[in-house]
Amino acid sequence: MNAKSTKNSDAQTDVLALPEGYRAPPKVRSFTFAEVVAAAGRGMQDFRSAGLTSALFGIAYAIGGIIVILTAAWSDLTWISYPLATGFALIGPFAAVGLYDISRRLEAGTPLRLSEIMGVVWAQHRREIGWMAFVVLFVFTAWMYQVRLLLALFIGFEPIASYADFFHALFTTPNGLIFLAVGHVVGAILAVILFSLSVISFPILLDRDIDFITAMITSVQTVVKNPLPMLGWAFVVVMLLIAASLPMFLGLVVVLPILGHATWHIYRMAIEPEEAPAPAKGN
């Protein structure tokens, strides 16, 4: 009887045993907005420490924004310039992957070699960050389609010849003002959705070997568990990106790196340290 009980107990232990290499899901902490501000301060310190290495990512992002707007103007797609400029911020978390790696290296005391950092960024196309980039692209596409639909509904299908005509239609006509109101509400909803899905996803995918679905769930859990601090941070991010984009995106040279480094430290603050994987059976 005792032998049979021991055998059953061993069988139950095998069933309950974690598989080899099992990693526990990331655990989300509770925090305050004051802690978010402190993490942002550490992000500013990283920007000062990294110097030009960090600023290069802001320069590349700003140049990308300028090229996008100039291309729209050159193609006589005046109507698309404003939504492109505002929607361009949606890809900021993906553009900041290199900045997350810089903060990780500063944290570990690893030398900042640009070639190695770019190697890490390039390697992400073979990892789960590639799928997160697809999610960002999907939301950005949805953003552009809803803008075109709302323009057609409120402004009409007639082409707009110049920026003067476009802004006149937006700010001096009832339909233009309604378009701005509805468009910004819809855009805010999309922005909150993408922020919730991605704010923690990109740094955690760079730092840990997990799938992008788990990363998105963890990111949403972080926002749900800490709604006021995280939505407050989202508001700060939006305001800074808008202010930085006004002078032809040139402010992004400084703002994007600071936000990228700050996001890394918010991730470190929000998520418990990774637990060691389960050992192989028999060890």
C-alpha positions in Angstrom: 0.0 0.0 0.0 2.8 2.4 0.9 4.7 1.5 -2.2 1.6 2.2 -4.3 1.1 5.6 -2.6 4.7 6.5 -3.2 4.4 5.6 -6.9 1.2 7.8 -7.2 2.9 10.7 -5.4 5.9 10.4 -7.9 3.5 10.4 -10.8 1.8 13.6 -9.5 5.1 15.3 -9.0 6.1 14.5 -12.7 2.7 16.0 -13.9 3.2 19.1 -11.8 6.9 19.5 -12.6 7.7 22.5 -14.8 9.2 21.7 -18.3 12.9 22.1 -18.8 13.7 25.7 -19.7 10.3 27.0 -18.5 10.3 30.7 -17.7 7.6 32.3 -15.5 5.5 35.0 -17.1 6.8 38.5 -16.3 5.4 39.9 -13.1 4.1 43.5 -13.0 4.7 45.8 -10.1 2.6 48.7 -8.8 4.2 52.1 -8.8 3.4 55.8 -8.6 3.7 58.7 -11.1 6.6 60.1 -8.9 8.5 56.8 -9.7 7.8 57.3 -13.4 9.2 60.9 -13.1 12.3 59.4 -11.4 12.7 56.9 -14.2 12.5 59.7 -16.7 15.2 61.5 -14.8 17.4 58.4 -15.2 16.6 58.5 -18.9 18.0 62.1 -19.1 21.1 60.9 -17.3 21.5 58.2 -19.9 21.2 60.8 -22.7 23.9 62.9 -21.2 26.1 59.9 -20.6 25.7 58.5 -24.2 26.0 61.8 -25.9 26.3 61.6 -29.7 25.7 57.9 -29.7 22.2 58.5 -28.4 21.6 61.6 -30.4 22.2 59.7 -33.6 19.0 57.8 -33.2 17.1 61.1 -32.7 18.8 62.5 -35.8 17.7 59.5 -37.9 14.2 59.7 -36.6 13.9 63.4 -37.3 15.3 63.0 -40.8 12.7 60.2 -41.4 9.9 62.6 -40.4 11.2 65.4 -42.7 11.5 63.0 -45.6 7.9 61.7 -45.0 6.5 65.3 -45.0 8.5 66.5 -48.0 7.5 63.4 -50.0 3.8 64.1 -49.2 4.3 67.7 -50.4 6.2 66.7 -53.5 3.4 64.2 -54.4 0.7 66.9 -54.0 -0.8 64.9 -51.1 -1.3 68.0 -49.0 -4.1 66.4 -47.0 -1.9 63.6 -45.8 0.8 65.8 -44.3 -0.9 66.5 -41.0 -2.0 63.0 -40.2 1.4 61.7 -41.2 3.1 64.1 -38.9 0.9 63.2 -36.0 0.8 59.5 -36.8 4.6 59.4 -37.3 5.0 59.4 -33.5 3.3 56.0 -33.3 6.4 54.3 -34.6 8.5 56.0 -31.9 8.8 52.9 -29.7 10.1 50.8 -32.5 12.6 53.5 -33.5 13.9 53.6 -29.9 15.1 50.0 -29.9 18.7 51.1 -30.2 18.2 53.5 -27.3 16.9 50.7 -25.1 20.1 48.8 -25.8 22.2 51.9 -25.0 20.5 52.2 -21.6 21.0 48.4 -21.0 24.7 48.8 -21.8 25.1 51.8 -19.5 23.3 49.8 -16.8 25.7 46.9 -17.2 28.8 49.1 -17.6 29.3 47.8 -21.1 31.2 50.1 -23.6 29.0 51.9 -26.1 30.2 50.8 -29.5 27.9 52.0 -32.2 28.6 49.1 -34.5 27.6 46.6 -31.7 24.5 48.6 -30.9 23.4 48.6 -34.6 24.2 44.9 -34.8 21.7 44.4 -31.9 19.1 46.5 -33.7 19.6 44.6 -37.0 19.3 41.3 -35.2 15.8 42.1 -34.0 14.3 41.4 -37.5 14.9 37.7 -36.7 13.3 38.0 -33.2 9.9 38.8 -31.8 10.4 42.5 -32.2 9.7 42.0 -35.9 6.2 40.9 -35.0 5.7 43.9 -32.7 6.8 46.2 -35.6 4.1 44.6 -37.7 1.5 45.5 -34.9 2.8 49.1 -34.9 2.5 49.2 -38.7 -1.0 47.8 -38.6 -2.1 50.5 -36.2 -0.4 53.2 -38.2 -2.2 51.9 -41.3 -5.5 52.0 -39.5 -4.7 55.5 -38.4 -4.2 56.7 -42.0 -7.3 54.9 -43.3 -9.5 56.4 -40.7 -8.1 59.9 -41.5 -8.8 59.4 -45.2 -12.3 58.2 -44.4 -13.1 61.1 -42.1 -11.7 63.6 -44.6 -14.0 62.1 -47.3 -17.0 62.3 -45.0 -16.4 65.9 -43.7 -14.2 67.7 -46.3 -15.1 65.8 -49.5 -13.2 64.0 -52.2 -12.1 67.1 -54.1 -8.2 67.4 -54.1 -6.7 70.2 -52.0 -4.2 72.1 -54.0 -2.1 73.8 -51.3 -1.4 73.9 -47.6 -3.2 77.2 -47.3 -6.3 75.7 -48.8 -6.0 72.7 -46.5 -5.6 74.7 -43.3 -8.4 77.0 -44.4 -10.7 74.0 -44.9 -9.8 72.6 -41.5 -9.9 75.7 -39.3 -12.5 78.0 -40.9 -15.3 75.7 -41.9 -17.8 73.8 -39.7 -17.0 70.5 -41.4 -13.3 71.1 -40.9 -13.7 71.7 -37.2 -15.9 68.6 -36.9 -13.3 66.6 -38.7 -10.6 67.8 -36.3 -12.7 67.0 -33.3 -13.8 63.5 -34.4 -10.3 62.7 -35.9 -8.5 63.6 -32.7 -10.9 61.5 -30.6 -10.5 58.5 -32.8 -6.7 59.1 -33.0 -6.5 59.3 -29.2 -8.3 56.0 -28.9 -5.9 54.4 -31.3 -2.9 56.0 -29.6 -4.0 54.7 -26.2 -4.4 51.2 -27.6 -1.0 51.2 -29.2 0.6 52.8 -26.2 -0.9 50.0 -24.0 0.3 47.3 -26.3 3.8 48.6 -26.9 5.1 50.7 -24.0 6.6 47.7 -22.3 6.7 45.3 -25.2 9.7 46.6 -27.1 12.1 46.9 -24.2 11.0 43.5 -22.7 11.4 41.8 -26.1 14.9 43.2 -26.4 15.8 42.2 -22.9 14.1 38.7 -22.6 13.5 35.7 -24.7 9.7 35.7 -24.7 7.1 35.9 -27.5 5.5 39.1 -28.6 2.0 38.1 -27.5 3.2 37.6 -23.9 5.1 41.0 -24.2 1.9 42.7 -25.3 -0.1 41.1 -22.5 2.5 42.3 -20.0 2.4 45.8 -21.4 -1.4 46.0 -21.2 -1.2 44.6 -17.6 1.3 47.3 -16.7 -1.1 50.0 -17.9 -4.2 48.3 -16.3 -2.4 47.8 -12.9 -1.0 51.4 -13.0 -3.5 53.4 -15.0 -2.9 56.9 -13.7 0.9 56.8 -13.7 1.0 55.2 -17.2 -1.6 57.4 -18.8 0.1 60.4 -17.2 3.3 59.2 -18.8 1.5 58.8 -22.1 0.2 62.4 -21.9 3.8 63.6 -21.2 5.1 61.6 -24.2 2.4 63.0 -26.6 3.0 66.6 -25.5 6.8 66.3 -25.8 6.5 64.7 -29.2 4.1 67.4 -30.5 6.4 70.1 -29.2 9.5 68.4 -30.7 7.8 67.9 -34.1 6.7 71.5 -34.6 10.1 72.9 -35.6 10.3 70.5 -38.6 10.9 67.5 -36.3 14.3 68.9 -35.2 13.3 68.8 -31.5 13.2 65.0 -31.8 17.0 64.9 -32.0 16.9 65.4 -28.2 13.3 64.4 -27.2 13.3 60.9 -28.8 16.5 59.7 -27.1 15.3 61.0 -23.7 11.9 59.3 -24.1 13.6 56.1 -25.3 16.0 55.9 -22.3 13.2 56.8 -19.9 11.0 54.0 -21.3 13.8 51.5 -20.6 13.9 52.6 -17.0 10.1 52.5 -16.7 10.3 49.0 -17.9 12.9 48.1 -15.3 10.8 49.7 -12.6 7.5 48.1 -13.8 8.6 44.5 -14.3 10.1 42.2 -11.7 13.6 40.8 -12.4 13.5 37.7 -14.6 13.5 34.4 -12.7 16.0 31.7 -13.6 14.6 29.1 -16.0 13.5 25.7 -14.5 16.5 23.3 -14.4 16.4 20.1 -16.4 14.8 17.1 -14.7 17.2 15.0 -12.6 19.5 18.1 -11.8 
